Amino acid sequence: MLNENHASISSAQYLRHDLMIELGRLEMAMESASQHEDVGQQSALESLQHKHARVSAALDKLPLDC
């Protein structure tokens, strides 16, 4: 039983870590896209913002006590 709890906690910690890394990558990509003024980059920026919101929401749903 203890090993099962430890495994689930570890999985949540890994998922939290992965999501935080992905947020950082998305933020860097959004910063890069926002420096360009053309229409294609604006579309890319909106797509990145949408992905950022989804990843952030997934991160918020994870339990904090892991």
C-alpha positions as CSV (number, residue, x, y, z in Angstrom):
1,M,0.0,0.0,0.0
2,L,2.8,2.4,0.9
3,N,4.5,1.7,-2.5
4,E,1.2,2.5,-4.4
5,N,0.9,5.9,-2.6
6,H,4.5,6.7,-3.2
7,A,4.1,5.8,-6.9
8,S,1.1,8.0,-7.4
9,I,2.8,10.9,-5.6
10,S,5.8,10.5,-7.7
11,S,3.7,10.5,-10.9
12,A,2.0,13.7,-9.8
13,Q,5.3,15.3,-9.1
14,Y,6.7,14.3,-12.5
15,L,3.6,15.6,-14.2
16,R,3.8,18.9,-12.4
17,H,7.4,19.2,-13.4
18,D,6.7,18.4,-17.0
19,L,3.8,20.9,-17.1
20,M,6.0,23.6,-15.6
21,I,8.7,23.0,-18.2
22,E,6.1,23.2,-21.0
23,L,4.8,26.5,-19.6
24,G,8.3,27.9,-19.7
25,R,8.7,26.7,-23.3
26,L,5.4,28.2,-24.3
27,E,6.2,31.5,-22.6
28,M,9.5,31.7,-24.5
29,A,7.8,30.9,-27.8
30,M,5.1,33.6,-27.1
31,E,7.8,36.2,-26.4
32,S,9.5,35.3,-29.6
33,A,6.3,35.4,-31.6
34,S,5.2,38.7,-30.1
35,Q,8.3,40.4,-31.4
36,H,7.1,39.9,-35.0
37,E,4.4,42.0,-36.5
38,D,3.2,39.9,-39.5
39,V,-0.2,38.2,-39.6
40,G,1.3,34.6,-39.5
41,Q,3.0,35.3,-36.3
42,Q,-0.1,36.8,-34.7
43,S,-2.0,33.6,-35.5
44,A,0.9,31.6,-34.0
45,L,0.8,33.8,-30.9
46,E,-2.9,33.2,-30.4
47,S,-2.4,29.4,-30.7
48,L,0.5,29.5,-28.2
49,Q,-1.7,31.6,-25.8
50,H,-4.4,29.0,-26.1
51,K,-2.0,26.1,-25.4
52,H,-0.5,28.1,-22.4
53,A,-4.0,28.5,-20.9
54,R,-4.7,24.7,-21.3
55,V,-1.4,23.7,-19.7
56,S,-1.9,26.2,-16.9
57,A,-5.4,24.9,-16.2
58,A,-4.0,21.3,-16.1
59,L,-1.3,22.4,-13.7
60,D,-3.9,24.1,-11.5
61,K,-5.9,20.8,-11.3
62,L,-3.0,18.8,-9.8
63,P,-3.1,18.4,-6.0
64,L,-0.7,20.7,-4.2
65,D,0.3,18.2,-1.5
66,C,2.4,16.0,-3.7
